[in-house]
Amino acid sequence: MAKDGTNRGGARVGAGRKPKSLHDKLSDGQEAKVIDLPEPANLEGHVMPPVKKYLKAEQKSGLEFDAADIFKETWQWLVDRGCERLVNTQLIEQYAVSVSRWIQCEECISKFGFLARHPTTGNAIASPYVGMSRDYMKQSSQLWFQIFQVVKENNAAAYQGTTPQDDVMERLLRTRKGKY
């Protein structure tokens, strides 16, 4: 404790060596803590949770909001790896909205350019869409790292291949087809 009465120092969140994946631990011959989830009660469920209304909301600009499609793709990717029960649905929803907003900002940059006019002086300034795009990209990357970390730590098989995060740029390019 510091002289002013505040606690400082100590371990920081995210500091230190990253944990090994389950696959790496098993291949190195180390003991790995595997969580065996109890069998759920005999409940009726959905293969995929229903897509929330706000993920399909009509946008003011009239452009399509891709969050529902991104949610479905990410959910299916998790199902294919057997990790859909381990990732919170809200995290997937946040990721889907963030990626969709990033795509919208990129479309606006393509439409309006990198420069804008200052509202009072009329001078050229950087487009606000550039900053928003950067923020949404950072947010979606952080959310994706959280989702992927769960898969990495709980998947006994090594994973190689494409991820929904890899397909984000492809989705952006697909929305621009026919405009040039």
N, C-alpha and C positions, 0 to 999 in steps of 0.2 A: 504494500500500500504506500502511495506517495504521501508527502507531507501535507498536501492539500486534501487528503482523505479519499482520493479516487483510486480505484484499482487500475493499474496499468501493467503492461507487459504480459507475459504468459503466452500460452499457445494461441495462435491466430487461426481462425477458420480457414481451411484450405491450405495451411502452411505444411511444409514437410513433404516427405516422400509419398507419392501416390500409391494407393494399395494395388497389389497384384490382382489380376483377374483370376477368377475361379479356374479357368482352363490352365493358366500359367502355374498356379499352385499345384494342381493335380499332375501336370506334366513334369514338374520339378520333384515330385514325390513328397511334397509337404502335405500335412494334414490341412484340410480346408473345412471351414464351418459351413455346412450346407443346411439351409433352413428348409425343413420339411413342413409344408403347410398342412394343417389338418384338413381332412375331407370336409367340404362344406355340407351343410344340412341339405336336405332334399328340397331345394327351392327352384322355382321356375326363374329362368334368367334369359338374358338376351345374348346373342353371340357377340354383339358389339353394343355398348351403351348407346342410348338414343342421342343423336346429335342435337345439341342445345339450339334453341331458337335463334339466339344472337349470333351463332356461327353461320346462319343462313340468311341473316337480315339483308334487306335490300339497301343498297348504298345510295347516298344522295346523288353521286355522280352518275349513277346508272350502270357503273361497271360491276362486273360479277365479283362477289366476295368469295375467295377461294378457301376460306377457313374450314368449311365442312368437308371439302375434298381432301385437304391436308390432314384433317383429323382422321378421316377414314383410312388414308394411306398409312399414316403413322400407326394407327391401331392395328391394321393388318400386318404391318412389319413386326410389331411386338408379338402378335399372335403366332406368327411364323417362327419366332424364337422362344415361345413359351413363357414370355415375361409380361403378358398383359395384366396379370393380377398384381404384379409387383410395382407397377407405375401408376401413380395417382391420375385419375381421369382429368382432374383440373390442370395438372401439369401439361398434359397433351393438348387440352383446350387452349391454354395460354400460349403454347408453342404454335399451334395452328393460327391463332389470331395474329400473333407477332409476325409470322412469316407472310401471312396474307396482307398485313399492313405494309410490310417492307415491299412487297410486290406492287402495291398501289403507289407507294412513294416513287419507286423506280419508273412506273408508267408515267407519273406526272413529270418526272425529270425528263423523260424522253419527249413528252408532249410540249412542255414549257421551256426546257433548257436549264442550264446551270445558273443562269443569272436572272435576277428579278429587279424590279424598280422599287426603290425606297419610298414608303408611303408619303413622307413629308418633303424630302429633298428632291426626290425624283432621280437620284443617282443610282448607278448600278450596284447591286449587292448580291451576295451569294443567295441562291434560291433556298428558301426554308426547307424544301423537300430533301435537299442534300443532307442536312443535319438530321432530319427525321428518319431518313433512310438509314443513315449510319447508326442511329440509336436503335432502330428496330432490328437491324442486322445483328448488332451486339447482343440485344436481348434474346433474339431467337437462337443465336449460337450458344448463349449461356444455358438456355432452357434445354436445347438439344444435348449439351454435354451432361446435364443432369439425367436425362432420359437414357442416354447411351451408357452412362456410368452404371446404372442399375442393370442394364443388359450385360455389360462387360463383366460385372462382378458376380452375376448369377447364371451365366450361361456356361455349361460345362464344355461345350464344343467351341473351337476357335471360330471366330466369325470373320469372313472375308466376303466382300461384295458391296453392292450399292446400298445406301441408306436413304431414307426420305430426305435427309439433309443434303445429300448429293444431288437429289432431283430438284431442288429448289430453283437453281439457275435454269434448268431445263424448262420448268414450269413458267418462269418469267419469259423465256424466249418464245415459248408456245403462245403466250398471250399477245405477242407482237406480230405473229404471222399475218401476212397479207396487208400490213400497214405500210410497207416500203416497196 
